[in-house]
Amino acid sequence: MAPMAVFQTSFLLALLPLSAHQSEVSSEPLSLNVSISSAQQRLHLKWSVHNLTHPELKMAFQIEISRINKSNVIWVENYSTTVQQNQTLHWTWESELPLECATHFVRIWGKEDDAWAPHQRVWSSWSSWVKVDAQSLLGQGPPLVFPIDKLVEEGSNVTVCYVSRHSQSNVSCLLHGQRIPREQLDTHVSVFTLTNVSFISTWGSNFYCENDPDIIAGAEPGTVLFVSKVLEEPKGFSCETRDFRTLNCTWDPRSDTDLPKYRSQRYALFESFSGKTKSCEQKNWCTWQVAQDSQMYNFTLIAENYFRKRSVNLLFNLAHRVHPMTPFNVLFESVSTANATMTWKVHSLGNFSTFLCQVELHGEGRAIQHNASSQVDGQYFFSGLAPATEYAARVRCAAKHFWKWSEWAGQNFSTLQAAPSKAPDVWRSVRSTLGSCNVTLFWKPLSKSQAHGEVLFYNVATEFLGRPSSSKLFSIPAPATGTELSLDGCSHKIRVTASNSAGTSPASVMAIRDPGNPEVKEERIQGTEDGVSMSWKPPPGDVIGYVVDWCDGPQESSCDLQWENLGPNATSTIISSDAFRPGVRYNFRIYGISPESTAYLLERKTGYSQELAPANNPRVNISNLTQHSFTLSWEDYATDSQPGFIQGYRIYLRSKAEQCPPEFTKADLPDNSEGCKHDIDNPEQKTFVVENLQPESFYEFLVTPRTRAGEGPAHPFGKVTTREQHAHALIRTILPMVFLLLLLTVLCYVKSQWMKETCYPDIPDPYKSSVLSLLKPKENAHLTIMSAHDCIPDKLEVVNKPEGIKAQFPGARKSLAETDRTKHDYIYLLPTEKSSVGPGPGICFENLTYNQAAPDAGFCGPVPAPHTAPPGMGGLLTAPGNLLRSLEPSYMNSSGETPAGETTLNYVSQVASPTSGHKDSPPTNSLELAPRSEYRMQMAIPPGLASPSPNENSSLSSMSFLGPGEHRG
């Protein structure tokens, strides 16, 4: 609420209790005074009667209340009472509408109502209307909501009004976020009716308004509705006494109607015989002091709060409402091995000294109850108890006129120890080696009811049957459950006893004989839900009982030997053990016990408490694969280590073919696909031949074992493809070979051509030389090839070789000495002038193909030489035609071999540049034909035409030849 609203509301509450109007007109028979209680929404009326005819007179009054205007009467109340002289009468009216929401008018009249004065039963005149206008006290402040912080009962209807300074306000109000329908009471007041309000929180529910121009943002007017739960009638109202001095009354208040801000729920006890009332401080219990001479009580429990009142009654006799206190001093006397006496005390209740008591004994896993009548001191004798056993005893009592038991009071005690009452349950395992006997003794610990105390040790006495006087005694400390003995021979009697602090148990006796190696066939047995069931045939001799032993473990090496003793008439039993596990094979042995306490083996059994499906499939090998069959084998599959007895095998076969082989039948495979199956019922058969198959076909197979519990895993499937037919196989073998041979042939041909071109190129044909296109003479354009008759040599290279040295074939290796001994002479055949030193510029061309013996032919530059012919060279100075003809025989010789001492002639063209370097080097100048340059036929000079140099150091000689028609000047 806004601070201004809080201030105005406080101011209003201070003014409202004041008298609103008072009429004291002496001429009126009644004087009326009305006051307002805004918090309770009540009008308090006070009036007095003038001029009573009698000191005390019974009168009837009628009160009218109007709202907004006097003619709008909303309430008429008839009220009768006895009036005395100068007495002020009071009456209160509670309005469902907050008094601040509208103006009210009140008036009253009355008449005498005595039976002895019927003539006086006429109504007096009405008193003047008393106007009650709480709204006028609000002033011109901000809007307000009434009632302010109203306390209402759950399920009731509440009227809330909104008072605004402006007329025709469009205000809307909400409760729990929901809009409430509005009713316009007048131009400034809007009324909102809340029906069946519910309890939401102990801190109330917010009711607020909005959409009024007078409302300041953040200071919306509103109120808080505090909803209280409905007061209920108390349940379980009861009173009792524990000492005949105080009554304790209790009840269940059920709902709590108090709120943190409004606490009005209260309780009170009213006793009608004494007329006393006591307010209770608690909401669920109260005490009442017992009077010495009171036995009967009639109580009324009154529960009330701001809205309503509830009450319940209780009538009882005090002697029938006695709840004794808890017994005390609980003790045990004369405790022995089987007896004990329990004593206790009960609080005195004056003349009520007889009690009914209940004694309860807990021990050995059971509880026994006994009833006993008792005075203040009580006792009970326990008999038939077990020695060395702890018990818990307790006692409770009730009064003679039973109302309630007292609480339990108890104590623990233990009986004394006694000697063990039963011989130990003993069994043995015997192994004989070279005249001695190794005996392993086992015994089961005595139960608590048999041991009669803590067993301290076990006594083992051995006696050789051949010499009864020779015996040995061993003491094995507890809690051992066995021992090993090494005996001389296998003919002994063994006694085992258990001892505690009170004595020794009876002896367990057995005789040991050499077991030998009896051949007993092993038989398979089946497990059931109750255990492993087995039976046997009685032996022909007398027996005093049977023993069945087995190992509580999957392996003999970790054997926890267990056994069960059976009577002489037993021929079957069901063995059960918490150690049995599904899928584990257990071996059982059945012994008969002779009258001499000697055990001998009767039968062997093996089985499972619960069989399981095989955990894995055998590893299958494939052999003898043909076009129409193959063999499956799984010889290394161990059947004894499986979680059940192998009853056989199932072979699944899957292929693209729809039909199954003759020995197979159609079936749904474990992976829900379609296929074929074949069952092998003999678990020892571990091979199978799958026949009548299609050649070159793909098959999948699975071999899985079977037990009572089911088959092995449904995976993995093996894969196999039958062999192909011979004709097809031959074709498929030959075709790749032929293709490979053809491929190799093509590759070899291609490679041979490449090798030939790379290592042994063909000799170029001079008629097809591309150089001819560059050197064609202009005057003879049709001449494109070189002819020996048309060629005028430019230069001859004379190679002198010593005799005895053969020229090698082209490409053959030469020795370094042979290369060094080769000499070169050049003969210039170019026409020169007298003062000329050498030929003019031109292209030097050297064809190495014809120079088979010139290693230094890479240099073809001109070498200066005298123009005079050396001796012996006169025959060369002839016409060119004669020279060519003389050279033809030498030119035509085979190039395979040059005789020793011969001189070869290399043709060097004048077209080459005189400064050209190596033959592979590109020319530095552009090709330019000299007027005198021509390509002419290469020729070889016969050996007789060229003379060697005069000495080794002389330079190469050269000669000049004159062309036809030329002369030397």
Residue pairs with C-beta under 8 A, 6 or more apart in sequence:
1 9
1 219
1 221
1 222
1 223
2 142
2 216
2 219
2 221
4 141
4 142
5 141
5 142
5 143
5 144
5 219
5 221
8 138
8 139
8 141
8 142
8 144
9 144
9 148
11 137
12 38
12 100
12 134
12 137
12 138
13 38
13 39
15 137
16 35
16 36
16 37
16 38
16 99
16 134
16 137
17 35
17 36
17 37
18 35
19 33
19 34
19 35
20 34
20 35
20 36
20 130
20 131
20 132
20 133
21 33
21 34
21 130
21 131
21 132
22 31
22 32
22 33
22 130
23 31
23 32
23 33
23 127
23 128
23 130
24 31
25 31
25 128
26 50
28 50
28 125
28 127
28 128
29 49
29 50
29 51
29 110
29 124
29 125
30 47
30 48
30 49
30 50
30 108
30 109
30 110
30 124
30 127
31 47
31 48
31 50
31 127
32 45
32 46
32 47
32 106
32 107
32 108
32 127
32 128
32 130
33 45
33 46
33 47
33 130
34 43
34 44
34 45
34 46
34 106
34 130
34 132
35 43
35 44
35 46
36 42
36 43
36 44
36 99
36 132
36 134
37 43
37 44
38 98
38 99
38 100
38 134
38 147
38 148
39 147
39 148
40 94
41 94
41 95
41 96
41 97
41 98
41 99
41 147
42 92
42 93
42 94
42 95
43 65
43 92
43 93
43 95
43 99
43 104
43 106
43 132
44 90
44 92
45 63
45 90
45 91
45 92
45 93
45 106
45 108
46 88
46 89
46 90
47 88
47 89
47 108
47 127
48 86
48 87
48 88
48 89
49 59
49 83
49 87
49 89
49 110
52 83
52 84
52 85
53 112
53 120
55 84
55 85
56 82
56 83
56 84
56 85
57 82
57 83
57 84
57 112
57 114
58 80
58 81
58 82
58 83
58 112
58 113
58 114
59 80
59 81
59 82
59 83
59 110
59 111
59 112
59 113
60 78
60 79
60 80
60 110
60 111
60 113
61 78
61 79
61 80
61 81
61 89
61 108
61 109
61 110
62 76
62 77
62 78
62 79
62 108
62 109
62 110
62 123
63 75
63 76
63 77
63 79
63 91
63 93
63 106
63 107
63 108
64 73
64 75
64 76
64 106
64 107
64 108
65 73
65 74
65 75
65 76
65 77
65 93
65 104
65 105
65 106
66 72
66 73
66 74
66 104
66 105
66 106
66 129
67 74
67 97
67 102
67 103
67 104
67 105
68 102
68 103
68 185
68 186
69 105
70 105
70 129
75 93
77 91
77 93
79 91
80 113
81 89
83 89
95 104
96 157
96 159
97 159
97 161
97 191
98 146
98 147
98 159
98 160
98 161
99 132
99 134
100 134
100 135
100 138
100 144
100 146
100 161
100 163
101 135
101 146
101 161
101 163
101 185
101 189
101 191
102 135
102 161
102 185
102 186
102 189
103 131
103 132
103 133
103 135
103 136
104 131
104 132
104 133
105 129
105 130
105 131
105 132
106 129
106 130
106 132
107 126
107 127
107 128
107 129
107 130
108 126
108 127
109 123
109 124
109 125
109 126
109 127
110 123
110 124
111 120
111 121
111 122
111 123
111 124
112 120
112 121
113 121
114 120
135 163
135 189
138 144
138 163
140 165
142 165
142 214
142 215
142 216
142 219
142 221
143 162
143 163
143 164
143 165
143 171
143 209
143 212
143 214
143 215
143 221
144 162
144 163
144 221
145 160
145 161
145 162
145 163
145 173
145 207
145 208
145 209
145 221
145 222
145 223
146 160
146 161
146 163
146 223
147 160
147 223
148 223
149 204
149 223
149 224
149 226
149 261
150 158
150 160
150 223
150 224
150 225
150 226
151 226
151 228
151 259
151 262
151 306
152 158
152 197
152 225
152 226
152 227
152 228
153 227
153 228
153 230
153 307
153 308
154 197
154 198
154 199
154 227
154 228
154 229
154 230
155 196
155 197
155 198
155 230
156 196
156 197
157 193
157 194
157 195
157 196
157 197
158 193
158 194
158 197
158 225
159 191
159 192
159 193
159 194
160 173
160 180
160 191
160 192
160 193
160 194
160 207
160 223
161 185
161 189
161 190
161 191
161 192
162 169
162 171
162 173
162 189
162 190
162 191
162 192
162 209
162 221
163 188
163 189
164 171
164 188
164 189
164 190
164 212
164 214
165 188
165 214
166 188
166 212
166 213
166 214
167 187
167 188
168 187
169 188
169 190
169 212
169 214
170 211
170 212
171 182
171 190
171 209
171 210
171 211
171 212
171 215
172 179
172 182
172 209
172 210
172 211
173 179
173 180
173 182
173 190
173 192
173 207
173 208
173 209
173 210
173 222
174 180
174 207
174 208
174 209
174 210
175 194
175 205
175 206
175 207
175 225
176 200
176 205
176 206
180 192
180 193
180 194
181 192
181 193
182 190
182 191
182 192
183 190
183 191
183 192
183 193
184 190
184 191
185 191
194 207
194 225
197 205
197 225
197 227
198 227
199 227
199 228
199 229
200 227
202 259
202 260
203 259
203 260
204 224
204 225
204 226
204 227
204 259
204 261
205 224
205 225
205 227
206 222
206 224
207 222
207 223
207 224
207 225
208 220
208 221
208 222
208 223
209 215
209 220
209 221
209 222
210 220
215 221
226 259
226 261
226 262
228 257
228 258
228 259
228 262
228 305
228 306
228 307
229 255
229 256
229 257
230 255
230 257
230 307
230 308
231 255
231 257
231 265
231 303
231 304
231 305
231 307
231 308
231 309
231 310
232 253
232 254
232 255
232 310
233 254
233 303
233 310
233 311
233 312
234 251
234 252
234 253
234 254
234 267
234 301
234 303
234 310
234 312
235 251
235 252
235 254
236 250
236 251
236 252
237 249
237 250
237 251
237 299
237 301
237 312
237 314
238 249
238 250
238 251
238 314
239 247
239 248
239 249
239 250
239 288
239 297
239 299
239 314
239 316
239 321
240 247
240 248
240 321
240 322
240 323
240 403
240 404
241 247
241 248
241 290
241 318
241 321
241 322
241 323
242 248
242 322
242 323
242 324
242 325
243 325
243 347
243 349
244 290
244 318
244 322
244 349
244 350
244 352
245 289
245 290
246 287
246 288
246 289
246 290
247 287
247 288
247 289
247 290
247 297
247 318
247 321
248 285
248 287
249 269
249 285
249 286
249 287
249 288
249 299
249 301
249 314
250 284
250 285
251 284
251 285
251 301
251 312
252 284
253 265
253 267
253 283
253 284
253 303
256 265
256 283
257 264
257 265
257 305
258 264
258 265
258 305
262 306
264 304
264 305
264 306
265 283
265 303
265 304
265 305
266 279
266 280
266 303
266 304
266 305
267 279
267 280
267 282
267 283
267 286
267 301
267 302
267 303
268 277
268 278
268 279
268 280
268 301
268 302
269 277
269 278
269 280
269 286
269 288
269 299
269 300
269 301
269 302
270 276
270 277
270 299
270 300
270 302
271 277
271 288
271 297
271 298
271 299
271 300
272 298
272 299
272 300
273 294
273 296
273 297
273 298
274 291
274 294
278 286
278 288
280 286
288 297
288 299
290 318
294 318
295 317
295 318
295 319
296 315
296 316
296 317
296 318
297 314
297 315
297 316
297 318
298 313
298 314
298 315
299 313
299 314
299 315
300 311
300 312
300 313
300 314
301 311
301 312
301 313
301 314
302 309
302 310
302 311
303 309
303 310
303 311
304 310
319 352
319 399
319 401
320 401
320 403
321 403
322 349
322 352
322 399
322 401
322 403
323 399
323 403
323 404
323 406
324 346
324 347
324 349
324 355
324 397
324 398
324 399
324 406
325 346
325 347
325 406
326 396
326 406
326 407
326 408
326 409
327 344
327 345
327 346
327 357
327 378
327 395
327 396
327 397
327 406
327 409
328 344
328 345
328 347
328 409
329 343
329 344
329 345
330 342
330 343
330 344
330 393
330 394
330 395
330 409
330 410
330 411
331 342
331 343
331 344
331 411
332 340
332 341
332 342
332 343
332 393
332 411
332 413
333 340
333 341
333 342
333 343
334 340
334 341
335 341
335 413
335 414
335 415
335 416
336 415
336 416
337 385
337 387
337 388
337 415
337 416
337 417
337 418
337 452
338 383
338 384
338 385
338 386
338 387
338 415
339 381
339 382
339 383
339 385
339 415
340 381
340 382
340 385
340 391
340 413
340 415
341 379
341 380
341 381
341 382
342 359
342 379
342 380
342 381
342 382
342 393
342 395
342 411
343 377
343 378
343 379
344 357
344 374
344 377
344 378
344 379
344 395
344 409
345 376
345 377
345 378
346 355
346 357
346 374
346 375
346 376
346 377
346 378
346 397
346 406
348 376
349 399
352 399
352 400
353 375
353 376
354 373
354 374
354 375
354 400
355 373
355 374
355 375
355 378
355 397
355 398
355 399
355 400
356 371
356 373
356 374
356 397
356 398
356 399
356 400
356 402
357 371
357 372
357 373
357 374
357 378
357 395
357 396
357 397
357 398
358 369
358 370
358 371
358 372
358 395
358 396
358 397
358 405
359 369
359 370
359 371
359 372
359 380
359 393
359 394
359 395
360 367
360 368
360 369
360 370
360 393
360 394
360 395
360 408
360 410
361 367
361 368
361 369
361 370
361 382
361 391
361 392
361 393
362 391
362 392
362 393
363 385
363 386
363 389
363 390
363 391
363 392
364 386
364 389
364 449
370 380
372 378
372 379
372 380
374 397
378 395
378 397
380 395
382 391
382 393
385 391
385 415
386 415
386 449
386 452
387 415
387 416
387 417
387 418
387 452
387 453
387 502
388 414
388 415
388 416
388 417
388 418
388 448
388 451
388 452
388 453
388 454
389 414
389 415
389 448
389 449
390 412
390 413
390 414
391 412
391 413
391 414
391 415
392 410
392 411
392 412
393 410
393 411
393 412
393 413
394 408
394 409
394 410
394 411
395 408
395 409
395 410
396 405
396 406
396 407
396 408
396 409
397 405
397 406
398 404
398 405
398 406
416 502
417 452
417 453
417 454
417 500
417 501
417 502
418 452
418 453
418 502
418 503
419 452
419 500
419 502
419 503
419 504
419 505
420 446
420 450
420 451
420 452
420 453
420 455
420 498
420 499
420 500
420 503
420 504
420 505
420 506
421 450
421 452
421 505
422 446
422 450
422 505
422 506
423 496
423 497
423 498
423 505
423 506
423 507
423 508
424 443
424 444
424 446
424 458
424 496
424 497
424 498
424 505
424 508
425 443
425 444
425 508
425 565
426 441
426 442
426 443
426 494
426 496
426 508
426 510
427 441
427 442
427 443
427 547
427 549
427 561
427 563
428 439
428 440
428 441
428 442
428 494
428 510
428 512
428 599
429 439
429 440
429 442
429 561
430 437
430 438
430 439
430 490
430 512
430 515
431 437
431 438
431 439
432 438
432 490
432 514
432 515
435 488
435 489
436 486
436 487
436 488
436 489
437 486
437 487
437 488
437 489
437 490
437 492
437 512
437 514
438 484
438 485
438 486
438 487
439 484
439 485
439 486
439 487
439 492
439 494
439 512
440 482
440 483
440 484
440 485
441 460
441 482
441 483
441 484
441 485
441 494
441 496
442 481
442 482
442 561
442 563
443 458
443 481
443 482
443 496
443 508
444 481
445 451
445 455
445 478
445 479
445 481
446 455
446 498
446 505
450 505
451 498
451 500
452 500
452 502
453 500
453 501
453 502
454 478
454 500
454 501
455 478
455 479
455 498
455 499
455 500
456 477
456 478
456 499
456 500
456 501
457 475
457 476
457 477
457 478
457 498
457 499
458 475
458 476
458 478
458 480
458 496
458 497
458 498
458 499
459 473
459 474
459 475
459 476
459 495
459 496
459 497
459 498
459 499
459 504
460 473
460 474
460 475
460 476
460 483
460 485
460 494
460 495
460 496
461 471
461 472
461 473
461 474
461 494
461 495
461 496
461 507
462 471
462 472
462 474
462 485
462 487
462 492
462 493
462 494
463 470
463 471
463 492
463 493
463 494
463 495
464 470
464 471
464 487
464 488
464 489
464 491
464 492
465 491
465 492
465 493
465 511
466 489
466 491
474 483
474 485
476 483
478 498
485 494
487 512
490 512
490 513
490 514
490 515
491 512
491 513
491 514
492 511
492 512
493 509
493 510
493 511
493 512
493 597
494 509
494 510
494 511
494 512
495 507
495 508
495 509
496 507
496 508
497 504
497 505
497 506
497 507
497 508
498 504
498 505
499 505
509 597
510 597
510 598
510 599
511 594
511 596
511 597
511 598
512 598
513 598
513 600
515 600
515 601
518 600
518 601
520 601
520 602
520 603
520 604
521 604
522 587
522 604
522 605
522 606
523 603
523 604
523 605
523 606
524 605
524 606
524 607
524 645
525 532
525 533
525 534
525 588
525 605
525 606
525 607
526 532
526 533
526 607
526 608
526 611
526 708
527 533
527 580
527 607
527 608
527 609
527 610
527 611
528 574
530 574
530 576
531 574
531 575
531 576
531 577
531 580
531 609
532 574
532 575
532 576
532 580
532 586
532 588
532 607
532 608
532 609
533 572
533 573
533 574
534 548
534 572
534 573
534 574
534 575
534 588
534 590
534 605
534 607
535 571
535 572
535 573
536 546
536 571
536 572
536 590
536 602
536 603
537 571
537 602
537 603
538 571
539 592
539 600
539 602
541 592
541 594
542 594
542 595
543 568
543 592
543 593
543 594
543 595
544 568
544 593
544 594
544 595
544 597
545 565
545 566
545 567
545 568
545 593
546 565
546 566
546 567
546 568
546 570
546 590
546 591
546 592
546 593
546 602
547 563
547 564
547 565
547 566
547 590
547 591
547 593
547 599
548 563
548 564
548 566
548 573
548 575
548 588
548 589
548 590
548 591
549 561
549 562
549 563
549 564
549 588
549 589
549 591
550 561
550 562
550 563
550 575
550 586
550 587
550 588
550 589
551 559
551 560
551 561
551 562
551 586
551 587
552 559
552 560
552 561
552 562
552 577
552 579
552 580
553 559
553 560
553 579
554 581
554 584
554 585
556 587
560 579
562 577
562 579
564 573
564 575
566 573
575 588
580 586
580 609
580 610
581 609
582 608
582 609
582 610
582 611
582 612
582 643
583 608
583 610
583 611
583 612
583 615
583 643
583 644
584 608
584 609
584 643
585 606
585 607
585 608
585 640
586 606
586 607
586 608
586 609
587 604
587 605
587 606
588 604
588 605
588 606
588 607
589 601
589 603
589 604
589 605
590 601
590 602
590 603
590 604
590 605
591 599
591 600
591 601
591 602
592 599
592 600
592 602
593 599
594 600
608 643
608 644
608 645
610 709
611 643
611 644
611 645
611 707
611 708
611 709
612 643
612 644
612 707
612 709
613 643
613 644
613 707
613 709
613 710
613 711
613 712
614 642
614 643
614 644
614 646
614 704
614 705
614 706
614 707
614 711
614 712
614 713
615 642
615 643
615 712
615 713
616 712
616 713
617 702
617 703
617 704
617 705
617 712
617 713
618 634
618 636
618 637
618 649
618 686
618 703
618 705
619 634
619 636
619 637
620 632
620 633
620 634
620 701
620 703
620 718
621 632
621 633
621 634
622 630
622 631
622 632
622 718
622 720
623 630
623 631
623 633
624 630
624 631
624 689
625 631
625 720
625 722
625 723
626 722
626 723
627 693
627 695
627 696
627 722
627 723
627 724
627 725
628 691
628 692
628 693
628 694
628 695
628 722
629 689
629 690
629 691
629 692
629 693
629 722
630 689
630 690
630 693
630 720
630 722
631 687
631 688
631 689
631 690
632 651
632 687
632 688
632 689
632 690
632 701
632 703
633 686
633 687
633 688
634 686
634 687
634 703
635 686
635 687
637 686
637 705
639 646
639 683
639 705
642 705
642 707
643 707
643 709
644 707
644 708
644 709
645 683
645 707
645 708
646 683
646 705
646 706
646 707
647 681
647 683
647 706
647 707
647 708
648 679
648 680
648 681
648 682
648 683
648 705
648 706
649 679
649 680
649 683
649 685
649 686
649 688
649 703
649 704
649 705
649 706
650 677
650 678
650 679
650 680
650 703
650 704
650 705
650 706
650 711
651 664
651 677
651 678
651 679
651 680
651 688
651 690
651 701
651 702
651 703
652 667
652 669
652 670
652 675
652 676
652 677
652 701
652 702
652 703
652 704
652 717
653 660
653 661
653 664
653 675
653 676
653 677
653 678
653 690
653 699
653 700
653 701
654 669
654 673
654 674
654 675
654 676
654 699
654 700
654 701
654 717
655 675
655 694
655 697
655 698
655 699
655 700
656 697
656 698
657 694
657 697
660 666
660 675
660 676
661 676
661 690
661 691
661 692
661 693
662 691
662 692
663 678
663 691
664 676
664 677
664 678
665 676
665 677
665 678
666 674
666 675
666 676
667 674
667 675
667 676
667 677
668 674
668 675
669 675
669 677
669 702
669 714
670 702
670 704
670 711
670 714
670 715
671 714
671 715
678 688
679 706
680 688
683 705
688 703
690 699
690 701
693 699
693 722
694 722
695 722
695 723
695 724
695 725
696 721
696 722
696 723
696 724
696 725
696 728
697 721
697 722
698 719
698 720
698 721
699 719
699 720
699 721
699 722
700 717
700 718
700 719
700 720
701 717
701 718
701 720
702 714
702 715
702 716
702 717
702 718
704 711
704 712
704 713
704 714
705 711
705 712
706 712
724 732
760 811
763 849
764 849
766 785
766 786
767 785
771 845
771 935
772 784
772 785
772 786
772 935
773 784
774 927
774 929
775 911
775 929
775 933
775 934
775 935
776 783
776 784
777 783
777 934
783 790
786 935
786 936
786 937
786 938
787 937
788 884
788 888
788 891
788 937
788 939
789 881
789 884
789 937
790 936
790 937
791 884
791 934
791 935
791 936
791 937
791 938
791 939
792 829
792 880
792 934
792 936
792 961
792 963
793 829
793 880
793 883
793 907
793 936
793 938
793 939
793 961
794 828
794 829
794 830
794 839
794 842
794 907
794 908
794 909
794 910
794 933
794 936
795 826
795 827
795 828
795 829
795 830
795 839
795 862
795 907
795 908
795 909
795 910
795 958
796 826
796 827
796 828
796 829
796 905
796 906
796 907
796 908
796 941
796 946
796 959
797 824
797 825
797 826
797 827
797 851
797 854
797 857
797 860
797 904
797 905
797 906
797 907
797 908
797 956
798 824
798 825
798 826
798 827
798 903
798 904
798 905
798 941
798 946
798 956
798 957
799 822
799 823
799 824
799 825
799 851
799 853
799 854
799 903
799 904
799 905
799 906
800 823
800 825
800 903
800 946
800 948
800 949
801 807
801 821
801 822
801 823
801 853
801 898
801 900
801 901
801 902
801 903
802 821
802 900
802 901
803 900
803 901
804 900
805 818
805 821
805 900
806 897
806 898
806 899
806 900
807 852
807 853
807 897
807 898
808 814
808 852
809 896
809 897
810 852
810 895
814 855
819 855
822 853
822 854
822 855
822 856
823 948
823 949
823 952
824 854
824 856
824 956
825 903
825 946
825 948
825 949
825 956
825 957
826 862
826 863
826 865
826 908
826 956
826 957
826 958
827 876
827 905
827 941
827 946
827 957
827 958
827 959
828 838
828 839
828 862
828 865
828 958
828 959
828 960
829 959
829 960
829 961
830 839
830 910
830 932
830 960
831 932
831 960
831 961
831 962
831 963
831 966
832 838
832 839
832 867
832 960
834 867
834 969
837 864
838 862
838 863
838 864
838 914
839 862
839 910
839 914
840 930
840 932
841 913
841 914
841 930
842 909
842 910
842 911
842 912
842 913
842 914
842 930
842 932
842 933
843 909
843 910
843 911
843 912
843 913
843 923
843 927
843 929
843 933
844 860
844 861
844 862
844 908
844 909
844 910
844 911
844 912
844 913
844 914
844 916
845 860
845 907
845 908
845 909
845 911
845 912
845 935
846 857
846 858
846 860
846 906
846 907
846 908
846 909
846 912
846 919
847 906
847 907
847 938
848 854
848 857
848 919
850 895
850 906
850 907
850 938
850 940
851 857
851 904
851 906
852 895
852 898
852 904
853 898
853 904
854 904
854 906
857 906
857 919
858 918
858 919
860 908
860 912
860 916
860 919
861 914
861 915
861 916
862 914
863 955
863 956
863 958
864 955
865 955
865 956
865 957
865 958
866 957
867 958
867 959
867 960
869 876
869 877
869 959
870 947
870 950
870 957
871 947
872 947
873 945
873 946
873 947
873 957
873 959
875 886
875 945
876 883
876 945
876 946
876 959
876 961
877 959
877 961
878 886
879 964
880 961
880 963
880 964
883 961
884 937
884 939
886 942
886 945
887 905
887 939
887 940
887 941
887 942
887 945
888 939
889 942
890 905
890 939
890 940
890 941
890 942
890 943
891 938
891 939
891 940
893 940
898 904
899 943
901 943
902 943
903 941
903 943
903 946
903 948
904 940
904 941
905 939
905 940
905 941
905 946
906 938
907 936
907 938
907 939
909 933
909 935
910 930
910 932
910 933
911 927
911 929
911 930
911 933
911 935
913 923
913 924
913 925
915 924
916 923
916 924
949 955
949 956
949 957
962 968
